Amino acid sequence: MATILEDLNDREVQTRTRIVELARSFHTLRRADGLEPWNADKFARWAGFNVSDYSRQAAAFVLMVWNRHHPWKFGKFLARFDLAEALLIWDQDMRAAWQDWAADPWFA
């Protein structure tokens, strides 16, 4: 029988695996820093430098799913997910990745 700590560790591993899968569902995030192993702070730093607006919105979305209460920053700017902006600038594949999540939303 698994202990409570083992159950927590299993859930954390599953959650981290799931967030990486979500990030990789956005083609512009597939090579982002901080994915393997998942490191949200490293991922946010990556999104703050030399990243397109549509990649930045995808990263902000993933970070919002990871921890919607944390004030994520991209460099010195607050990382805020803006659905209206994202839908305007994302291509069809990126909108589909968001729609897949929105059909059965979850948060870490």
Buried (B, 14 or more C-beta within 10 A) or exposed (E): EEEEEEEEEEEEEEBBEBBBEBBBBBEBBEEBEBBEEBBBEBBBBBBBEEBEEBBBBBBBBBBBBBEEEEEBBBEEEEBEBEEEBBEEBBEEEBBEBBEEBEEEEEEB
